[in-house]
């Protein structure tokens, strides 16, 4: 099966100072690379999770895919068609089949419009006169488990969970094949998180939608994703099937993230791994392996040579970038990994 979404060597660069100041101060490269050489594929009906610390580039990847941030270089192909460099009119055709759920569920909704108007808006923007927008709005509310009379409410009259459901309904309005969900459970109670995740899973089973989910919550990742990618300083350091990575992480950064995952069982034996030091500045990336300044397994080679991607012997779909990958070092009790809180 050909991939629904294919990203190759994606790079997103931000300017740090104006050209005149750069010339005056002698700075040759007044840029930072927020995303640097990211590649992945996503197939229909599949869920991929992007995981990493704040500032690692996860949301920038999502915004580049949706055309909200133009990539500096690289390729983004959707349904076999290259979509970077398209005109706004050409891109609009593809945006019908791609939708994004933003991190702030209430802030992403216009306070001046009712819920029904917000759900009708996509049909008006894309000139879809063959559909009754009001009827579609009621259908979408029912799809996400909200009664039709919620259509008369304004965003400030919604709870966080209700606003998130409206966001899901709006994302589904034009029957997309891909949903990009940026922190879909942020700020929600654990019980509401479970409701939202189960809703997404149910809709994915019904509609065959592919989902790219961005989150800090590793319990969410294990509950809903098929594969996961770990980001550090704008790069993927480990990619593979979710269960395989949870059971046998190969990169030290992944090991540390998993060890920090909250555990609901008070009697669970957890070997927490503390990552020492600060996250390096993107203005001055470390040489060699960029994680070596914080890695407890780092050796002299790590500071000098950038690691090339390697594959796990037990699963070729599991790849990582580490000179000295973990082999049997994972110490956290298995029972502390099998009880997601959602």
C-alpha positions as CSV (number, residue, x, y, z in Angstrom):
1,X,0.0,0.0,0.0
2,X,1.4,3.4,-1.0
3,X,1.7,5.9,1.8
4,X,-1.0,8.6,2.3
5,X,1.6,11.1,3.5
6,X,5.3,10.9,2.7
7,X,7.8,13.4,4.2
8,X,11.4,13.4,3.0
9,X,14.3,15.4,4.4
10,X,12.1,18.1,5.8
11,X,13.9,21.2,7.0
12,X,12.3,24.3,8.5
13,X,14.5,27.3,9.1
14,X,13.8,30.5,11.0
15,X,15.8,33.7,10.7
16,X,17.3,35.0,13.9
17,X,18.2,38.5,12.8
18,X,17.7,40.8,9.8
19,X,20.1,40.8,6.9
20,X,21.6,44.2,7.8
21,X,22.3,43.3,11.4
22,X,23.8,39.9,10.2
23,X,26.1,41.8,7.8
24,X,27.1,44.3,10.5
25,X,27.9,41.6,13.1
26,X,29.5,39.3,10.6
27,X,27.1,36.4,11.2
28,X,27.1,34.2,8.0
29,X,24.1,32.0,8.9
30,X,21.5,34.1,10.9
31,X,19.2,31.1,11.1
32,X,18.1,28.2,13.3
33,X,16.9,24.9,12.0
34,X,13.8,24.0,14.0
35,X,13.3,20.9,11.9
36,X,16.3,19.3,10.4
37,X,16.2,16.3,7.9
38,X,12.9,14.7,9.1
39,X,11.5,11.8,7.1
40,X,8.6,9.5,7.7
41,X,5.5,7.9,6.0
42,X,1.9,7.6,7.2
43,X,-0.6,5.1,5.7
44,X,-4.3,5.2,5.6
45,X,-5.9,4.2,8.9
46,X,-2.5,4.4,10.7
47,X,-1.6,6.6,13.7
48,X,1.9,8.0,14.2
49,X,2.9,9.8,17.4
50,X,5.5,12.5,17.6
51,X,7.1,12.7,21.0
52,X,9.8,15.0,22.5
53,X,10.5,17.8,24.9
54,X,9.0,21.3,24.3
55,X,10.9,23.1,21.5
56,X,12.0,19.8,19.8
57,X,10.1,20.8,16.6
58,X,7.0,18.6,16.7
59,X,4.4,21.4,16.1
60,X,6.7,22.9,13.4
61,X,6.5,19.6,11.5
62,X,2.7,19.6,11.8
63,X,2.5,23.3,10.6
64,X,4.7,22.5,7.6
65,X,2.5,19.6,6.6
66,X,-0.6,21.8,6.8
67,X,1.1,24.7,4.8
68,X,1.0,27.0,7.8
69,X,4.8,27.2,7.8
70,X,6.6,26.9,4.4
71,X,9.5,24.4,4.5
72,X,13.0,25.6,3.7
73,X,13.7,22.3,1.8
74,X,12.6,18.8,1.5
75,X,9.5,17.0,0.1
76,X,5.9,16.6,1.4
77,X,3.8,14.4,-0.7
78,X,0.1,13.8,0.0
79,X,-1.8,11.0,-1.8
80,X,1.2,10.8,-4.1
81,X,1.2,14.5,-5.1
82,X,4.0,16.8,-4.0
83,X,2.3,19.7,-2.1
84,X,5.2,21.9,-1.3
85,X,5.4,25.0,-3.6
86,X,1.8,24.8,-4.7
87,X,-0.2,28.0,-5.3
88,X,-2.9,28.8,-2.7
89,X,-5.6,27.7,-5.1
90,X,-3.9,24.4,-5.8
91,X,-3.2,23.7,-2.2
92,X,-6.8,24.4,-1.3
93,X,-7.9,21.3,-3.1
94,X,-5.6,19.2,-0.9
95,X,-6.6,20.9,2.3
96,X,-10.1,19.5,1.9
97,X,-8.6,16.1,2.7
98,X,-6.3,17.3,5.5
99,X,-7.4,18.7,8.8
100,X,-5.7,20.0,11.9
101,X,-6.7,20.0,15.6
102,X,-4.9,22.8,17.3
103,X,-3.4,22.6,20.8
104,X,-5.7,25.1,22.5
105,X,-9.3,23.8,22.0
106,X,-11.1,27.0,23.0
107,X,-8.5,29.4,21.6
108,X,-8.8,27.8,18.2
109,X,-12.5,28.7,18.0
110,X,-13.7,32.2,17.1
111,X,-15.4,33.7,20.2
112,X,-17.8,35.6,17.8
113,X,-19.3,32.6,16.2
114,X,-21.7,29.9,17.5
115,X,-20.7,26.3,17.4
116,X,-23.1,25.7,14.5
117,X,-21.5,28.6,12.5
118,X,-18.0,27.3,13.2
119,X,-19.0,23.9,11.8
120,X,-20.7,25.4,8.8
121,X,-17.6,27.6,8.0
122,X,-15.6,24.9,6.1
123,X,-18.4,24.3,3.7
124,X,-18.7,28.1,2.9
125,X,-14.9,28.5,2.6
126,X,-14.7,25.7,0.1
127,X,-17.8,26.7,-1.8
128,X,-19.5,23.3,-1.2
129,X,-23.1,24.4,-2.2
130,X,-24.2,20.8,-2.8
131,X,-24.5,20.2,0.9
132,X,-26.9,21.7,3.5
133,X,-24.3,23.2,5.9
134,X,-26.8,23.4,8.8
135,X,-27.7,19.8,8.4
136,X,-24.1,18.8,8.2
137,X,-23.3,20.8,11.4
138,X,-26.0,18.8,13.3
139,X,-24.6,15.5,11.8
140,X,-21.1,16.4,12.9
141,X,-22.2,17.2,16.5
142,X,-23.9,13.8,16.7
143,X,-20.8,12.1,15.3
144,X,-18.7,13.4,18.3
145,X,-21.4,12.7,20.9
146,X,-22.9,16.3,21.3
147,X,-26.6,17.1,21.1
148,X,-27.8,19.4,18.3
149,X,-28.7,22.2,20.7
150,X,-24.9,22.7,21.4
151,X,-24.9,24.4,18.0
152,X,-26.4,27.5,19.6
153,X,-23.6,27.9,22.2
154,X,-20.5,30.1,21.9
155,X,-17.0,28.8,22.7
156,X,-16.8,30.4,26.1
157,X,-19.9,28.4,27.1
158,X,-18.1,25.1,26.5
159,X,-16.0,23.0,28.9
160,X,-12.5,21.9,27.7
161,X,-13.7,18.5,26.7
162,X,-16.7,19.9,24.9
163,X,-14.5,22.4,23.0
164,X,-12.2,19.5,22.0
165,X,-15.1,17.5,20.7
166,X,-16.2,20.6,18.6
167,X,-12.6,20.7,17.3
168,X,-12.8,17.1,16.3
169,X,-16.2,17.7,14.6
170,X,-14.8,20.7,12.7
171,X,-11.7,18.6,11.6
172,X,-14.1,15.9,10.2
173,X,-16.3,18.4,8.4
174,X,-14.9,17.8,4.9
175,X,-14.3,14.1,5.3
176,X,-10.5,14.3,5.5
177,X,-8.2,11.4,5.0
178,X,-5.6,12.8,7.4
179,X,-6.0,14.5,10.8
180,X,-3.0,16.3,12.4
181,X,-3.8,16.5,16.2
182,X,-1.5,18.8,18.2
183,X,-1.7,17.9,21.9
184,X,-5.4,16.7,21.6
185,X,-5.6,16.0,25.4
186,X,-3.7,19.0,26.7
187,X,-5.4,20.6,29.7
188,X,-8.1,17.9,30.0
189,X,-8.9,15.8,33.0
190,X,-7.8,12.2,32.7
191,X,-11.3,10.9,32.3
192,X,-12.0,13.4,29.5
193,X,-8.7,12.5,27.9
194,X,-9.9,8.9,27.7
195,X,-13.2,10.0,26.1
196,X,-11.4,12.1,23.4
197,X,-8.9,9.3,22.6
198,X,-11.6,6.7,22.4
199,X,-13.6,9.0,20.2
200,X,-10.7,9.4,17.8
201,X,-10.0,5.7,17.8
202,X,-13.7,5.0,17.1
203,X,-13.9,7.5,14.2
204,X,-10.6,6.1,12.8
205,X,-12.1,2.6,12.7
206,X,-15.3,3.9,11.1
207,X,-13.8,6.3,8.6
208,X,-10.3,4.9,8.0
209,X,-8.6,8.2,8.8
210,X,-4.8,8.5,9.3
211,X,-3.8,10.4,12.4
212,X,-0.6,12.3,13.1
213,X,-0.7,13.0,16.9
214,X,1.7,15.3,18.7
215,X,1.9,14.9,22.5
216,X,4.0,14.8,25.6
217,X,1.8,12.1,27.2
218,X,3.4,8.8,26.6
219,X,0.4,7.0,28.0
220,X,-1.6,8.6,25.2
221,X,1.0,7.4,22.7
222,X,0.9,3.8,23.8
223,X,-2.9,3.9,24.0
224,X,-3.6,5.2,20.5
225,X,-0.6,5.0,18.1
226,X,0.7,2.3,15.9
227,X,4.2,3.8,15.5
228,X,6.0,6.6,17.3
229,X,8.9,8.9,16.5
230,X,11.1,10.5,19.1
231,X,12.4,14.1,18.3
232,X,15.4,15.9,19.8
233,X,16.6,19.3,18.5
234,X,14.5,19.0,15.4
235,X,15.7,15.5,14.4
236,X,14.2,12.0,14.7
237,X,16.5,10.0,17.0
238,X,14.3,6.9,17.1
239,X,11.3,5.6,15.0
240,X,9.5,2.4,15.2
241,X,6.4,0.4,16.2
242,X,5.1,1.8,19.5
243,X,5.0,-1.5,21.5
244,X,8.5,-2.4,20.3
245,X,10.0,1.0,21.4
246,X,8.2,0.8,24.8
247,X,9.6,-2.7,25.4
248,X,13.1,-2.2,24.0
249,X,14.2,1.5,23.5
250,X,17.5,1.7,21.7
251,X,18.3,5.4,22.2
252,X,19.3,6.8,25.6
253,X,17.0,9.8,25.2
254,X,14.0,7.5,24.6
255,X,15.0,5.4,27.6
256,X,15.0,8.6,29.8
257,X,11.6,9.8,28.5
258,X,10.0,6.4,29.2
259,X,11.5,6.3,32.7
260,X,9.9,9.7,33.4
261,X,6.4,8.6,32.4
262,X,3.9,9.0,35.3
263,X,2.8,5.7,36.8
264,X,-0.6,5.3,38.4
265,X,0.4,2.3,40.5
266,X,1.9,3.6,43.8
267,X,3.6,0.2,44.4
268,X,5.3,0.1,41.0
269,X,9.1,-0.1,41.0
270,X,10.4,2.6,38.7
271,X,14.0,3.4,37.9
272,X,13.9,7.1,37.1
273,X,16.6,8.3,34.8
274,X,17.6,12.0,35.3
275,X,18.8,13.8,32.1
276,X,21.4,16.2,33.4
277,X,22.2,19.5,31.8
278,X,20.2,22.0,29.7
279,X,18.8,21.4,26.3
280,X,21.4,22.9,23.9
281,X,20.6,26.0,22.0
282,X,19.6,25.6,18.3
283,X,22.0,28.5,17.7
284,X,24.9,26.3,18.6
285,X,24.2,22.7,18.1
286,X,26.6,20.2,19.7
287,X,29.1,18.4,17.4
288,X,28.7,14.7,16.7
289,X,25.7,13.2,18.4
290,X,23.7,16.2,19.6
291,X,22.5,14.3,22.7
292,X,26.0,13.5,23.9
293,X,26.2,16.6,26.2
294,X,23.3,15.0,28.3
295,X,23.8,11.3,27.7
296,X,25.0,9.1,30.6
297,X,26.5,6.6,28.1
298,X,28.4,9.1,26.0
299,X,31.9,8.2,24.9
300,X,34.6,10.2,23.1
301,X,33.3,9.1,19.6
302,X,29.9,10.6,20.4
303,X,31.2,14.1,20.6
304,X,33.0,13.9,17.2
305,X,30.9,11.7,14.8
306,X,27.3,12.2,13.9
307,X,25.5,8.9,14.1
308,X,23.9,7.4,11.0
309,X,20.5,5.6,11.2
310,X,20.7,2.0,12.3
311,X,18.0,-0.7,12.3
312,X,17.0,-3.0,15.2
313,X,17.9,-6.6,14.5
314,X,14.6,-7.9,15.9
315,X,12.5,-5.4,13.9
316,X,13.8,-3.7,10.7
317,X,11.0,-1.1,11.1
318,X,12.6,0.1,14.3
319,X,15.4,2.6,13.5
320,X,17.6,4.8,15.7
321,X,20.6,7.1,15.6
322,X,23.1,6.1,18.3
323,X,26.7,4.8,18.2
324,X,26.2,2.7,21.3
325,X,22.5,1.7,21.3
326,X,21.0,0.2,24.5
327,X,21.3,-3.5,24.8
328,X,19.4,-4.9,27.8
329,X,19.9,-1.8,29.9
330,X,16.2,-1.1,30.2
331,X,15.6,-1.4,34.0
332,X,12.1,-0.1,34.5
333,X,9.7,-2.8,35.8
334,X,7.5,-4.0,33.0
335,X,4.3,-3.7,35.1
336,X,4.9,0.0,35.2
337,X,4.5,0.2,31.5
338,X,1.3,-1.7,30.8
339,X,-1.4,0.4,32.6
340,X,-2.2,3.6,30.6
341,X,-4.1,6.1,32.6
342,X,-6.5,6.8,29.8
